[in-house]
Amino acid sequence: MGLNIAGLAAIASFSAFLIKVYSKTDKNENPNYILDPNALPQRPRVWWTAILEWGIFFSIQAWFITAAILILT
């Protein structure tokens, strides 16, 4: 049961990241996929794409740790 919960957290993290990255943005806002090295970036106070990437990392780590604990017990 614990592995299922950790897996659902990982799926939710991946889904949130993909929805954020591929969602349509406003005309005034640059899309997430444009990385022009010559343009001065406008850094937001909270960069949700980076937060969601770290969420993916930690949820996958939690899934691996849960799987290891369940295998050892």
Contacts in CASP RR format, 6 or more apart in sequence:
PFRMAT RR
TARGET T0000
AUTHOR 0000-0000-0000
METHOD contacts of the structure
MODEL  1
MGLNIAGLAAIASFSAFLIKVYSKTDKNENPNYILDPNALPQRPRVWWTA
ILEWGIFFSIQAWFITAAILILT
2 66 0 8 1.000
2 70 0 8 1.000
3 63 0 8 1.000
3 66 0 8 1.000
3 67 0 8 1.000
3 70 0 8 1.000
6 59 0 8 1.000
6 62 0 8 1.000
6 63 0 8 1.000
6 66 0 8 1.000
6 67 0 8 1.000
7 59 0 8 1.000
7 63 0 8 1.000
9 59 0 8 1.000
9 62 0 8 1.000
9 63 0 8 1.000
10 56 0 8 1.000
10 59 0 8 1.000
10 60 0 8 1.000
10 62 0 8 1.000
10 63 0 8 1.000
12 59 0 8 1.000
13 52 0 8 1.000
13 55 0 8 1.000
13 56 0 8 1.000
13 59 0 8 1.000
13 60 0 8 1.000
14 56 0 8 1.000
16 52 0 8 1.000
17 49 0 8 1.000
17 52 0 8 1.000
17 53 0 8 1.000
17 55 0 8 1.000
17 56 0 8 1.000
20 32 0 8 1.000
20 48 0 8 1.000
20 49 0 8 1.000
20 52 0 8 1.000
21 32 0 8 1.000
21 33 0 8 1.000
21 49 0 8 1.000
25 31 0 8 1.000
25 32 0 8 1.000
30 42 0 8 1.000
32 49 0 8 1.000
END
